[in-house]
Amino acid sequence: MKRLYFILLIPILIAGLFFVDSMDIFSGKATADAVAVREGNIVTVNGLGTVKMKPDIAYINIGVQIFNADAKKAQDENGKIMDKVISDIKNNGIKDEDIKTIQYSIHKSFRAEPKPFGGNEDRVEGYYSRNVVQITIRDIDNVGKIIDVAGDAGANTINNIRFGIDDEDKYYGQALKLAMENASVKADAILSTFGAKANKPYRVEERSYGAPPILYRDNARYKAEMTESSYGTSVEAGELEITANVFVEYKY
């Protein structure tokens, strides 16, 4: 009987030893030791890289808004004018795929009229038909020209004028390289104070997303210029910056 008791007790003791070891692991002791061995001495720096360039693409929202007491007439007149606007800008180098309708609406316009026994009553005085297209201009030297062409064809609103970069990934890649070089210079400066040098990065984290800013121009000024036939519209694109930001760790 005693022999059977000892035979049964041995597996229980072995299981207990495994349980104690596992408790050490889950308590974080083993994990902390492993992290310490893996990381060692580390210096952490932030790298920045900036690329400046002139925009090479422009986006303009050009619209036609017509008022008429009759909804159908407002719609028909708007359609005729917009057809001419689109036809004329196509004749000046804008492709079909670079013209996109972004808004079309017809809404009532009301006016307040006095009631016989006091107060006011809203009555329909007519209808506004509004049609807006977004035009992509891939030669930004032609932005002013396209505005003039659209205005001459009957367009009477501009919602915004924006400038951007067509191949943004190319320039963002350049900014990332500069950011990594900047991080390496910073790490070397820090490590050189105690005789060490930054070698291959141990860890790199990208902190930026690459989307370039878009420059907006004063729409009110361009609306006014669309009504002037004595001179062409002048548009200056300015300059854009694409910035990359990286977080880099080096072992030493």
C-alpha positions as CSV (number, residue, x, y, z in Angstrom):
1,M,0.0,0.0,0.0
2,K,2.9,2.4,0.9
3,R,4.6,1.6,-2.3
4,L,1.5,2.5,-4.3
5,Y,1.2,5.8,-2.3
6,F,4.8,6.8,-3.3
7,I,4.2,5.9,-6.9
8,L,1.2,8.2,-7.1
9,L,3.0,11.0,-5.2
10,I,5.9,11.3,-7.6
11,P,3.9,12.6,-10.7
12,I,2.1,15.1,-8.4
13,L,5.5,16.5,-7.2
14,I,6.8,16.8,-10.7
15,A,3.6,18.6,-11.8
16,G,4.1,20.9,-8.9
17,L,7.6,21.9,-10.0
18,F,6.3,22.7,-13.5
19,F,3.6,24.8,-12.0
20,V,6.0,26.8,-9.9
21,D,8.2,27.5,-13.0
22,S,5.2,28.6,-15.0
23,M,4.2,31.0,-12.2
24,D,7.6,32.7,-12.5
25,I,7.0,33.1,-16.3
26,F,3.6,34.5,-15.9
27,S,4.7,36.8,-13.1
28,G,6.9,38.6,-15.6
29,K,10.3,37.6,-14.2
30,A,11.3,35.5,-17.2
31,T,9.8,38.0,-19.7
32,A,11.6,40.9,-18.2
33,D,14.9,39.0,-18.3
34,A,14.4,38.2,-22.0
35,V,13.6,41.8,-22.8
36,A,16.7,43.0,-21.0
37,V,18.9,40.6,-23.0
38,R,17.2,41.5,-26.3
39,E,17.3,45.3,-26.0
40,G,20.6,46.1,-24.2
41,N,21.7,49.7,-24.4
42,I,19.6,51.8,-26.8
43,V,19.6,55.4,-28.0
44,T,16.3,56.7,-29.4
45,V,16.1,59.7,-31.9
46,N,13.5,61.4,-34.0
47,G,14.4,62.0,-37.7
48,L,12.8,64.7,-39.9
49,G,13.1,65.1,-43.7
50,T,11.5,67.8,-45.9
51,V,11.3,68.1,-49.7
52,K,10.2,71.3,-51.4
53,M,8.7,71.4,-54.8
54,K,6.4,73.3,-57.1
55,P,2.9,71.9,-57.5
56,D,2.4,70.1,-60.8
57,I,-1.4,69.5,-60.8
58,A,-4.4,71.8,-60.1
59,Y,-8.1,71.2,-59.3
60,I,-10.8,73.8,-59.9
61,N,-14.5,73.5,-59.2
62,I,-16.4,75.5,-61.8
63,G,-20.1,75.9,-61.8
64,V,-23.2,77.4,-63.4
65,Q,-26.1,78.8,-61.4
66,I,-29.3,79.9,-63.1
67,F,-32.4,81.4,-61.7
68,N,-35.8,81.3,-63.4
69,A,-39.4,81.5,-62.3
70,D,-40.0,78.1,-64.0
71,A,-38.0,75.1,-62.8
72,K,-37.8,73.4,-66.2
73,K,-36.5,76.6,-67.9
74,A,-33.8,77.0,-65.2
75,Q,-32.7,73.5,-65.7
76,D,-32.6,73.7,-69.5
77,E,-30.7,77.0,-69.5
78,N,-28.2,75.7,-67.0
79,G,-27.7,72.5,-69.2
80,K,-27.0,74.6,-72.3
81,I,-24.5,76.8,-70.6
82,M,-22.7,73.9,-68.9
83,D,-22.5,72.0,-72.2
84,K,-20.7,75.0,-73.7
85,V,-18.4,75.4,-70.7
86,I,-17.4,71.7,-70.9
87,S,-17.0,71.8,-74.7
88,D,-14.8,74.9,-74.6
89,I,-12.5,73.6,-71.9
90,K,-12.1,70.3,-73.7
91,N,-11.1,72.3,-76.8
92,N,-8.3,73.7,-74.6
93,G,-6.7,70.5,-73.7
94,I,-8.8,69.1,-70.8
95,K,-9.6,65.4,-71.2
96,D,-12.9,63.7,-70.5
97,E,-11.5,61.8,-67.5
98,D,-10.4,65.1,-65.9
99,I,-13.9,66.5,-65.8
100,K,-16.2,65.2,-63.0
101,T,-19.7,66.4,-61.9
102,I,-19.6,66.9,-58.1
103,Q,-22.9,68.8,-57.6
104,Y,-26.2,69.2,-59.3
105,S,-29.3,70.7,-57.6
106,I,-32.5,72.5,-58.2
107,H,-34.1,74.3,-55.2
108,K,-36.9,76.7,-54.7
109,S,-36.5,80.3,-53.8
110,F,-39.1,81.9,-51.5
111,R,-40.1,85.5,-50.7
112,A,-42.1,86.8,-47.8
113,E,-45.4,88.4,-48.7
114,P,-47.7,90.1,-46.2
115,K,-51.0,88.4,-45.4
116,P,-54.3,90.4,-45.5
117,F,-54.8,90.1,-41.8
118,G,-51.2,90.5,-40.6
119,G,-48.1,88.4,-40.7
120,N,-46.2,87.1,-43.7
121,E,-46.5,84.2,-46.1
122,D,-43.6,82.5,-47.9
123,R,-44.3,82.2,-51.6
124,V,-42.2,80.5,-54.3
125,E,-40.6,83.2,-56.5
126,G,-38.6,80.8,-58.6
127,Y,-36.0,78.1,-58.8
128,Y,-32.2,77.9,-58.8
129,S,-30.5,75.3,-60.9
130,R,-26.8,74.7,-59.9
131,N,-24.3,72.5,-61.7
132,V,-20.7,72.2,-60.5
133,V,-17.9,70.2,-62.2
134,Q,-14.4,69.5,-60.8
135,I,-11.7,70.0,-63.4
136,T,-8.2,68.5,-63.1
137,I,-5.5,70.5,-64.8
138,R,-2.3,68.7,-65.4
139,D,-0.4,71.6,-66.8
140,I,-0.7,74.3,-64.1
141,D,0.6,77.0,-66.5
142,N,-2.9,76.7,-68.0
143,V,-4.9,77.3,-64.9
144,G,-5.6,81.0,-65.6
145,K,-6.4,80.2,-69.2
146,I,-9.0,77.5,-68.3
147,I,-10.6,79.9,-65.8
148,D,-10.9,82.5,-68.6
149,V,-12.3,80.0,-71.1
150,A,-14.9,78.8,-68.6
151,G,-15.9,82.4,-67.7
152,D,-16.3,83.3,-71.3
153,A,-18.5,80.3,-71.9
154,G,-20.9,81.3,-69.1
155,A,-19.6,79.8,-65.9
156,N,-20.4,82.1,-63.0
157,T,-19.0,80.4,-59.9
158,I,-15.7,78.9,-58.7
159,N,-15.8,76.9,-55.5
160,N,-12.1,76.4,-54.9
161,I,-8.7,76.3,-56.6
162,R,-6.3,73.8,-55.2
163,F,-2.7,72.9,-56.1
164,G,-1.1,69.5,-55.3
165,I,1.5,66.9,-56.4
166,D,0.5,64.2,-58.9
167,D,3.3,61.7,-58.0
168,E,3.3,62.3,-54.2
169,D,4.8,58.9,-53.4
170,K,8.0,59.8,-55.2
171,Y,8.6,62.9,-53.2
172,Y,7.5,61.3,-49.9
173,G,10.1,58.6,-50.5
174,Q,12.8,61.2,-50.9
175,A,11.6,62.9,-47.6
176,L,11.8,59.5,-45.8
177,K,15.4,59.0,-46.9
178,L,16.3,62.5,-45.6
179,A,14.5,61.7,-42.3
180,M,16.6,58.5,-41.8
181,E,19.8,60.4,-42.6
182,N,18.8,63.1,-40.1
183,A,18.2,60.4,-37.4
184,S,21.6,58.8,-38.1
185,V,23.3,62.2,-37.7
186,K,21.5,62.8,-34.4
187,A,22.4,59.3,-33.1
188,D,26.1,59.7,-34.0
189,A,26.2,63.0,-32.2
190,I,24.8,61.5,-29.1
191,L,26.8,58.3,-29.1
192,S,30.1,60.0,-30.0
193,T,30.1,61.7,-26.5
194,F,31.0,58.3,-25.0
195,G,33.0,56.7,-27.9
196,A,30.1,54.8,-29.6
197,K,28.8,55.0,-33.2
198,A,25.3,54.5,-34.7
199,N,25.3,51.4,-37.0
200,K,22.3,49.6,-38.5
201,P,19.0,50.8,-36.8
202,Y,17.6,48.4,-34.3
203,R,14.0,49.6,-34.8
204,V,12.3,52.1,-37.1
205,E,8.8,53.5,-36.8
206,E,7.3,55.8,-39.5
207,R,5.4,58.6,-37.8
208,S,4.1,60.4,-40.9
209,Y,1.8,59.4,-43.7
210,G,3.0,61.1,-46.8
211,A,0.0,63.0,-48.0
212,P,1.2,66.4,-49.2
213,P,-0.6,69.7,-48.3
214,I,-2.8,71.3,-50.9
215,L,-2.5,75.0,-51.5
216,Y,-5.8,76.9,-51.7
217,R,-6.1,80.2,-53.6
218,D,-8.5,83.2,-53.0
219,N,-11.7,82.1,-54.7
220,A,-13.4,85.5,-54.4
221,R,-10.6,87.2,-56.4
222,Y,-11.0,84.6,-59.2
223,K,-14.7,85.0,-59.2
224,A,-14.3,88.8,-59.8
225,E,-11.7,88.2,-62.5
226,M,-14.0,85.9,-64.3
227,T,-16.2,88.9,-65.1
228,E,-13.4,90.9,-66.5
229,S,-12.7,90.5,-70.2
230,S,-10.0,93.1,-70.5
231,Y,-7.2,90.8,-69.2
232,G,-6.4,87.2,-68.5
233,T,-6.6,85.6,-65.0
234,S,-3.1,85.3,-63.4
235,V,-2.6,82.3,-61.1
236,E,0.5,81.7,-59.0
237,A,0.8,78.1,-57.7
238,G,3.5,78.8,-55.0
239,E,5.5,76.0,-53.4
240,L,4.6,72.8,-51.4
241,E,6.5,71.0,-48.7
242,I,6.4,67.2,-48.0
243,T,7.7,66.2,-44.6
244,A,8.5,62.7,-43.3
245,N,9.0,61.9,-39.6
246,V,10.6,58.7,-38.3
247,F,11.3,57.3,-34.8
248,V,14.6,55.3,-34.8
249,E,16.3,53.2,-32.1
250,Y,20.1,52.2,-32.3
251,K,21.8,49.6,-30.2
252,Y,25.3,50.3,-28.8
